[in-house]
Structures are given as structure tokens and as C-alpha cells.
Amino acid sequence: MMPKATARLRFREMAEDDLDAMSALLGDPEVMRFYPRSKTRDEALAWIRWNQHNYADHGFGLWIVETHDGRFVGDCGLTWQLVEGEQILEVGYHTVTDLQGHGYATEAARACAALAFGPIGSTHLVAIIKAANVPSQRVAEKIGLRLERTAEVHGGPVVIYGSDAPEFA
């Protein structure tokens, strides 16, 4: 199961052949500025393998996002996250630095939300965001998610944006 292509973007499963692109994305200090640190090449490979397991176990994960002519944009998708003892479905996104601010994350996240509320049949979707990450909060708001609460995730404070919105179906 994968999001439908959008006007500018297409999705595909991650593969080990994507290691160079994913290593550059997850290793970029600007992309990862709201994470504890950038990821190493080995950690990027683990990220790819984690998503491959998600595809096998759940039918979804984070996908590679590309323009229709094949330019790498980043990743975006759906993953189960443990938040204060509760498993919740999250939409997550990373965009290469030179393409940030062009609406790609919003376009990709909207397609993933439509998949979550449509074929997957989710009744609730969240985005887990560091409080200082205003650009990511704007993406969440643009796809219809609203601030629900604060929480502790991976040892640090975050804001949880969410929605039960059936308009994505």
C-alpha cells in the first residue's frame, strides 16, 4: 500500500540502493537540526531496513519521495510510534535542504494522510514534532492536524498535532 502520486511527486519503497541519498538526507545537519544529531551512514542503512520491516509488517512505512522526473526530495510516510504507552499512527517527513519551503513536505504528507484515513482505515493521525520546529508544525497544520497536547518522546518534550478528520478519506 502506497500513497497516490500527486501533481509533483511520486512515492516508492526504500531500498538499499537508496543509501547514498538517505545518508545525505539524514546526515545533513540542517535537515536533522531538531534531532539529537545527524545520522551516520550505518544509521541511514538501519533507517532503510526499519522501513523495509514496516512495509512487511504493516504494509506501510516511510517512502522515498521523488519528483516525477526522478529528483530525490526526501522521505515521507506513516509509522507506528509509542507515545506515553500508547501506539499511535504518525505521519513523518524529511525534505532535502535545497527543496525546503516549496510545499513538497505538505504535498507528500497530505497524500500520506489520505492513505491513512482512506485505505488503511485509521481513525486518528498525528505528527510528533519538537516544539521549536515551527516549519514542521506549519506542515501539520496545512494538512489539517491541530495541536492536541505535549508529551515526552525519546526522552524529550514534543508537541503532538493530530486529527480524526475524515475529509482525507
Helices and strands as residue ranges (DSSP letters): E 9-12, G 16-18, H 19-27, H 41-58, E 62-67, E 72-83, E 86-95, G 97-99, H 104-117, E 125-129, H 134-142, E 146-153, E 156-163, G 166-168
